[in-house]
Amino acid sequence: MAARPYWKGQIRLALVSIPVEIYSATKSGATVAFNQIHEPTGQRVKYEKVVPGVGPVDANEIVKGFQYEKGSYVLLDDDEIEAVKLESKKTLELTQFVDAHEIDMIYFEKPYYVVPADDLAEEAFVVLREALRRTRKVGLGQLALRGREYVVTLKPCGKGMVLETLRYADEVNKAASYFREIEDRDPDEELLDLAETLIEKKTAAFHPTDFHDRYVDALHDLIERKMKAKGGKIKPEEEPAPTRGTNVIDLMAALKKSIERPGQASGKDAAAKPAAAKKPAAAKKGAAKAASGKPAAKAAPKRRAARG
């Protein structure tokens, strides 16, 4: 494997230890990075670490400090910080197993691929992977990464496993404080049926490659056009503001229109068209009765009913 492991250590389950390596499962290569430029000279802006009254300082003179009151710090060096790290620095002990759906998605932070460190570790690795798969459980433990300790989950993923870091409870805002202004009421049944129909119509298998960052694409396009313009100003294209419904009637119409395919009438409209096509035949029948001397007075109400 060409990539360098992000972490090396062991997964421990009771008395069983499995040497593993983990690799970052995501990347940020799709983003467009900008530098700050001094426009008059075209040179890149650089930053120096300075101390008031002293000026620029060397990196080897900088240590970490915790501010316990304004202007007062406890100074700590890297060795002192390293010494207090727990055993989880090199060991992930699985202390609990839960159903995956028990963990709210808002707690998940970042995924990592987990692979056995060598051939000797592979058998135990496969046993743990398949045991998690059969029981439909995920393992829970704590692990030190990026200078801090995380709660993590471990679950099967194809031939390997995925480790995901979780946020702690005090890092997640309580949803109730944001949702309390939303009225607790049941939706209109007809609107709900239309929304469910629209969801079913647009249901399909998920393929990650079907989606891409349109903003990044637009930035690349802008950069290319800017290069061709040789520095000239490029005006953004104006788009019409989207219209918004203001009541239930607008929502009903929007949902119905969304469900209909282009050029295809809704069920009610489709049923109305054949009835409308029969009007000339009814009129001819009425005219024939009038010609034969029979009363045709009842024909008019029938035509009015057809129009309704």
C-alpha positions as CSV (number, residue, x, y, z in Angstrom):
1,M,0.0,0.0,0.0
2,A,1.6,3.3,-1.2
3,A,-0.1,5.6,1.4
4,R,1.5,6.0,4.8
5,P,-0.6,4.9,7.8
6,Y,-2.1,7.6,9.9
7,W,-1.7,5.5,13.0
8,K,-0.2,2.2,14.0
9,G,-1.2,0.2,17.1
10,Q,-3.4,-2.6,18.2
11,I,-7.1,-3.3,18.7
12,R,-7.6,-5.2,22.0
13,L,-10.7,-7.3,22.8
14,A,-10.3,-8.8,26.2
15,L,-7.1,-10.9,26.0
16,V,-6.9,-10.7,22.2
17,S,-4.7,-8.0,20.6
18,I,-4.7,-7.4,16.8
19,P,-1.9,-5.2,15.3
20,V,-3.5,-2.8,12.8
21,E,-2.9,0.3,10.7
22,I,-5.4,3.0,9.9
23,Y,-5.5,5.3,6.9
24,S,-7.6,8.4,6.4
25,A,-10.7,7.5,4.3
26,T,-11.3,11.0,3.0
27,K,-9.3,13.7,1.3
28,S,-9.7,17.4,0.6
29,G,-8.2,17.5,-2.9
30,A,-11.4,18.9,-4.4
31,T,-11.1,22.2,-2.7
32,V,-9.6,25.3,-4.3
33,A,-6.9,27.0,-2.1
34,F,-6.2,30.7,-2.3
35,N,-3.2,32.7,-1.1
36,Q,-3.3,36.3,0.1
37,I,-1.5,38.5,-2.4
38,H,-0.3,42.1,-2.0
39,E,-2.0,43.6,-5.0
40,P,0.4,46.5,-5.8
41,T,3.4,44.2,-6.0
42,G,1.7,40.9,-6.8
43,Q,3.8,39.2,-4.0
44,R,2.4,36.7,-1.6
45,V,1.7,38.0,1.9
46,K,3.7,36.1,4.6
47,Y,3.2,36.0,8.3
48,E,5.8,36.3,11.0
49,K,5.4,35.3,14.7
50,V,6.1,38.4,16.7
51,V,6.1,39.4,20.4
52,P,5.0,42.9,21.3
53,G,8.1,45.0,22.2
54,V,10.4,42.2,20.9
55,G,9.6,41.7,17.3
56,P,10.0,38.5,15.3
57,V,10.9,35.3,17.3
58,D,12.4,32.0,16.3
59,A,10.2,28.9,16.3
60,N,12.5,27.1,18.8
61,E,11.7,29.8,21.3
62,I,8.0,29.1,21.3
63,V,6.3,26.8,23.8
64,K,2.7,26.0,24.6
65,G,0.9,28.0,27.3
66,F,-2.5,27.7,29.0
67,Q,-4.0,31.0,30.1
68,Y,-5.5,30.6,33.6
69,E,-6.2,34.3,33.9
70,K,-5.8,37.3,31.7
71,G,-2.1,37.7,30.8
72,S,-1.0,34.8,33.0
73,Y,0.0,31.4,31.5
74,V,1.2,28.0,32.6
75,L,4.0,27.0,30.2
76,L,4.2,23.4,29.0
77,D,6.7,21.7,26.7
78,D,6.0,18.9,24.3
79,D,7.6,16.2,26.6
80,E,5.4,17.2,29.5
81,I,2.3,16.9,27.4
82,E,3.4,13.6,25.8
83,A,3.9,12.1,29.3
84,V,0.3,12.5,30.3
85,K,-1.2,10.7,27.2
86,L,-3.0,7.5,28.1
87,E,-2.5,3.9,27.0
88,S,-4.9,4.6,24.1
89,K,-2.1,6.3,22.3
90,K,-1.1,2.9,20.9
91,T,-4.1,0.7,21.9
92,L,-7.8,0.8,21.0
93,E,-9.6,-1.3,23.6
94,L,-13.1,-2.2,22.6
95,T,-15.0,-1.7,25.8
96,Q,-18.6,-1.8,24.5
97,F,-20.8,-3.0,21.6
98,V,-24.0,-1.3,20.4
99,D,-26.4,-1.4,17.5
100,A,-25.3,1.1,14.8
101,H,-28.6,2.9,14.8
102,E,-28.3,3.7,18.5
103,I,-25.6,6.4,17.7
104,D,-27.1,9.6,16.3
105,M,-25.4,10.5,13.0
106,I,-24.6,14.0,14.4
107,Y,-21.9,12.5,16.6
108,F,-19.9,11.0,13.7
109,E,-16.9,13.1,12.7
110,K,-14.3,11.4,10.5
111,P,-13.8,7.9,9.0
112,Y,-10.5,5.9,8.7
113,Y,-9.8,2.6,7.0
114,V,-8.5,-0.2,9.3
115,V,-6.3,-3.0,7.9
116,P,-4.3,-5.8,9.6
117,A,-0.7,-4.8,10.1
118,D,0.7,-8.1,8.9
119,D,-0.2,-11.6,7.8
120,L,-0.1,-12.9,11.3
121,A,-2.7,-10.4,12.4
122,E,-5.1,-11.2,9.5
123,E,-6.8,-14.2,11.0
124,A,-7.9,-12.4,14.2
125,F,-8.8,-9.3,12.2
126,V,-11.1,-11.4,9.9
127,V,-12.7,-13.1,12.9
128,L,-13.5,-9.7,14.6
129,R,-14.8,-8.3,11.3
130,E,-17.2,-11.1,10.7
131,A,-18.4,-11.3,14.3
132,L,-19.3,-7.6,14.1
133,R,-21.0,-8.2,10.7
134,R,-23.1,-11.2,12.0
135,T,-24.2,-9.5,15.2
136,R,-24.8,-6.2,13.4
137,K,-23.0,-4.4,16.1
138,V,-20.3,-1.7,16.2
139,G,-17.4,-1.6,18.7
140,L,-16.8,1.4,20.9
141,G,-13.5,2.5,22.5
142,Q,-11.2,5.5,23.0
143,L,-8.1,6.3,21.0
144,A,-5.6,9.1,21.0
145,L,-5.3,10.8,17.5
146,R,-4.0,14.2,16.4
147,G,-3.0,15.1,20.0
148,R,-6.3,14.4,21.7
149,E,-8.4,11.4,22.7
150,Y,-11.5,10.4,20.8
151,V,-14.4,8.1,21.3
152,V,-14.4,5.8,18.2
153,T,-16.5,3.2,16.6
154,L,-15.3,0.2,14.7
155,K,-17.5,-1.6,12.0
156,P,-17.1,-3.9,9.0
157,C,-16.5,-2.4,5.6
158,G,-16.0,-4.8,2.7
159,K,-12.9,-6.9,3.4
160,G,-11.7,-4.4,6.0
161,M,-13.1,-2.3,8.8
162,V,-13.8,1.4,9.3
163,L,-13.0,3.4,12.4
164,E,-14.9,6.6,12.9
165,T,-14.2,9.3,15.4
166,L,-17.1,10.6,17.4
167,R,-17.8,14.0,19.0
168,Y,-18.2,14.1,22.7
169,A,-21.6,15.1,24.1
170,D,-20.4,18.5,25.2
171,E,-19.3,19.2,21.6
172,V,-22.9,18.8,20.2
173,N,-25.5,21.6,20.6
174,K,-28.8,20.3,21.9
175,A,-31.3,20.2,19.0
176,A,-34.3,21.2,21.3
177,S,-33.0,24.8,21.6
178,Y,-33.2,25.2,17.8
179,F,-36.4,23.3,17.2
180,R,-38.6,24.6,20.0
181,E,-40.2,27.3,17.9
182,I,-41.5,24.7,15.4
183,E,-45.2,24.1,16.0
184,D,-46.0,20.5,17.1
185,R,-48.8,19.6,14.6
186,D,-49.8,17.0,12.1
187,P,-49.4,17.9,8.4
188,D,-52.2,18.0,5.9
189,E,-52.8,14.4,4.8
190,E,-53.2,15.3,1.1
191,L,-50.0,17.3,1.1
192,L,-48.3,14.4,2.9
193,D,-49.5,11.9,0.3
194,L,-48.2,14.1,-2.5
195,A,-44.8,14.5,-0.8
196,E,-44.5,10.7,-0.2
197,T,-45.4,10.1,-3.9
198,L,-42.6,12.6,-4.9
199,I,-40.1,10.9,-2.6
200,E,-41.0,7.5,-4.0
201,K,-40.7,8.8,-7.6
202,K,-37.2,10.1,-6.9
203,T,-35.9,7.1,-4.9
204,A,-32.8,5.5,-6.5
205,A,-29.6,3.8,-5.5
206,F,-26.9,6.0,-4.0
207,H,-23.8,6.4,-6.3
208,P,-21.3,8.9,-4.8
209,T,-19.8,9.7,-8.3
210,D,-23.2,11.1,-9.3
211,F,-22.5,14.2,-7.2
212,H,-19.8,16.8,-7.4
213,D,-19.0,20.2,-5.9
214,R,-20.6,22.6,-8.3
215,Y,-19.0,25.6,-6.5
216,V,-15.5,24.2,-7.0
217,D,-16.3,23.5,-10.7
218,A,-17.5,27.1,-11.0
219,L,-14.3,28.4,-9.4
220,H,-12.1,26.4,-11.8
221,D,-14.1,27.8,-14.7
222,L,-13.7,31.3,-13.3
223,I,-10.0,30.9,-12.9
224,E,-9.7,29.6,-16.5
225,R,-11.7,32.5,-17.9
226,K,-9.7,34.9,-15.8
227,M,-6.4,33.6,-17.2
228,K,-7.7,33.9,-20.7
229,A,-8.9,37.5,-19.9
230,K,-5.3,38.3,-18.8
231,G,-6.4,39.9,-15.6
232,G,-9.5,41.7,-16.9
233,K,-12.5,42.0,-14.7
234,I,-15.1,39.2,-15.1
235,K,-18.7,40.1,-14.3
236,P,-20.8,37.4,-12.6
237,E,-23.8,36.1,-14.4
238,E,-27.1,37.1,-12.8
239,E,-29.6,34.5,-12.0
240,P,-33.3,35.1,-11.3
241,A,-34.3,34.8,-7.7
242,P,-36.3,31.6,-7.0
243,T,-40.0,32.1,-6.3
244,R,-41.4,30.9,-3.0
245,G,-44.9,29.6,-2.2
246,T,-46.8,31.6,0.4
247,N,-49.6,29.2,1.3
248,V,-51.0,25.7,1.2
249,I,-52.4,26.2,-2.3
250,D,-49.0,27.1,-3.6
251,L,-47.4,24.1,-1.9
252,M,-50.2,21.8,-3.3
253,A,-49.7,23.1,-6.8
254,A,-45.9,22.8,-6.6
255,L,-46.0,19.2,-5.3
256,K,-48.5,18.2,-8.0
257,K,-46.4,19.8,-10.7
258,S,-43.3,18.1,-9.4
259,I,-44.9,14.7,-9.6
260,E,-46.1,15.2,-13.2
261,R,-43.6,14.4,-15.9
262,P,-43.0,17.0,-18.6
263,G,-45.8,16.8,-21.2
264,Q,-47.8,14.3,-19.1
265,A,-51.1,15.3,-17.4
266,S,-52.0,14.4,-13.9
267,G,-54.6,11.7,-13.2
268,K,-57.5,14.2,-12.9
269,D,-56.6,16.1,-16.1
270,A,-56.2,12.8,-18.0
271,A,-59.6,11.7,-16.8
272,A,-61.1,15.1,-17.8
273,K,-59.9,15.0,-21.4
274,P,-61.9,11.9,-22.6
275,A,-65.0,13.4,-21.1
276,A,-64.4,16.7,-23.0
277,A,-64.0,14.7,-26.2
278,K,-67.5,13.2,-25.8
279,K,-69.2,16.6,-25.8
280,P,-69.6,16.9,-29.6
281,A,-71.3,13.5,-29.7
282,A,-73.7,14.4,-26.9
283,A,-74.6,17.6,-28.8
284,K,-75.2,15.7,-32.0
285,K,-77.5,13.3,-30.1
286,G,-79.5,16.2,-28.7
287,A,-79.8,17.8,-32.1
288,A,-81.1,14.5,-33.6
289,K,-83.8,14.3,-30.9
290,A,-84.9,17.9,-31.6
291,A,-85.2,17.0,-35.3
292,S,-87.4,14.0,-34.5
293,G,-89.8,16.2,-32.5
294,K,-88.9,14.8,-29.1
295,P,-88.1,17.1,-26.2
296,A,-84.4,18.0,-25.9
297,A,-84.6,20.2,-22.8
298,K,-82.7,17.7,-20.6
299,A,-79.7,17.9,-22.9
300,A,-78.5,21.3,-21.6
301,P,-78.2,20.3,-17.9
302,K,-76.1,17.3,-19.1
303,R,-73.7,19.6,-21.0
304,R,-73.4,21.9,-18.0
305,A,-72.6,18.9,-15.8
306,A,-69.9,17.8,-18.2
307,R,-68.3,21.2,-18.0
308,G,-68.3,21.0,-14.2
